[in-house]
């Protein structure tokens, strides 16, 4: 079984920062791509950022320059450092990991709320 455990979501004022973490455990044999998605109320889930095993990253235009994705391959963990948060960043953030052997898995989601 594969488990993705997310942490770090919280209520923060606009301009503040949060760091999300997502740790993978179980029989996983390593991760290929690791990423974060988010879903705001009434909206579709959207890609926030993704990082491959080599460290190449892709960001949504709305978060470029404010968010940084990183990963620790030894710990099978992906992070999302979010700075200069805006109310429009409010959403449930989901970890998404594509493993080499066991395919794609999602985390349970962590709530990020940014107050104005």
C-alpha positions in Angstrom: 0.0 0.0 0.0 1.0 3.6 -0.7 0.3 6.5 1.6 0.8 10.2 1.0 0.6 12.2 4.2 0.4 16.0 3.8 0.9 18.6 6.4 1.4 22.4 6.7 -1.9 23.8 5.7 -3.2 26.6 7.9 -4.9 30.0 8.1 -2.6 32.8 7.3 -2.9 36.5 6.5 -2.2 37.9 3.1 1.5 38.4 2.5 2.4 35.5 4.8 4.1 32.2 4.1 3.4 28.5 4.6 5.4 25.4 3.8 3.5 22.3 2.8 5.0 18.8 3.0 4.0 15.5 1.6 5.7 12.3 2.7 5.2 9.0 0.8 5.4 5.7 2.6 4.8 2.1 1.8 6.0 -0.1 -1.1 6.8 2.6 -3.5 10.2 1.9 -5.2 10.9 5.6 -5.8 9.0 8.5 -7.3 9.2 9.9 -10.8 7.2 13.2 -10.7 6.0 14.9 -7.6 3.6 17.8 -7.6 1.0 19.9 -5.9 -2.5 20.7 -7.2 -5.2 22.8 -5.6 -8.9 23.1 -5.7 -10.8 26.2 -4.6 -14.6 26.0 -3.8 -16.6 25.9 -7.0 -13.5 25.5 -9.2 -11.7 22.7 -11.0 -8.5 21.2 -9.5 -5.5 22.9 -11.1 -1.8 22.3 -11.2 0.3 24.4 -8.9 3.8 23.0 -9.4 5.5 19.8 -10.4 9.1 18.6 -10.0 10.7 15.6 -11.7 13.3 13.3 -10.2 16.1 15.3 -11.7 14.9 18.5 -10.1 13.3 20.2 -13.1 10.2 22.3 -12.2 7.1 23.7 -13.7 4.8 26.3 -12.1 1.4 27.7 -12.8 1.7 31.3 -14.0 -0.3 32.5 -11.0 2.4 31.3 -8.5 5.6 31.9 -10.4 8.0 33.9 -8.3 6.1 33.2 -5.1 6.0 29.4 -4.7 8.9 27.0 -4.7 8.6 23.3 -5.0 11.4 21.0 -3.9 11.9 17.3 -3.0 14.0 14.9 -1.0 14.4 11.7 -2.9 15.9 9.8 0.1 12.8 10.7 2.2 10.3 10.4 -0.7 9.0 13.8 0.3 7.9 16.8 -1.7 7.6 20.4 -0.3 5.9 23.5 -1.4 7.2 26.8 0.0 4.5 29.4 -0.5 5.4 33.1 0.0 3.5 36.3 -0.5 0.3 34.5 -0.2 -2.9 36.0 -1.6 -6.5 35.4 -0.8 -6.9 33.8 -4.2 -4.5 31.1 -3.1 -7.1 29.8 -0.7 -7.8 26.2 -1.6 -7.4 22.6 -0.6 -3.9 21.6 -1.7 -3.3 18.0 -2.9 -0.1 16.2 -3.3 0.3 14.1 -6.4 3.0 11.6 -6.9 3.8 9.4 -9.9 5.8 6.4 -8.8 7.9 4.3 -11.1 6.2 1.0 -10.2 2.9 1.7 -8.4 1.6 4.5 -10.6 -0.1 7.8 -9.6 -1.4 8.5 -6.1 -3.0 11.5 -4.4 -2.8 12.8 -0.9 -5.9 13.5 1.2 -5.6 17.3 0.9 -4.6 20.1 3.2 -6.5 23.3 3.6 -4.8 26.6 3.0 -6.8 29.7 3.8 -5.4 33.2 3.2 -7.3 36.1 4.8 -7.3 39.6 3.4 
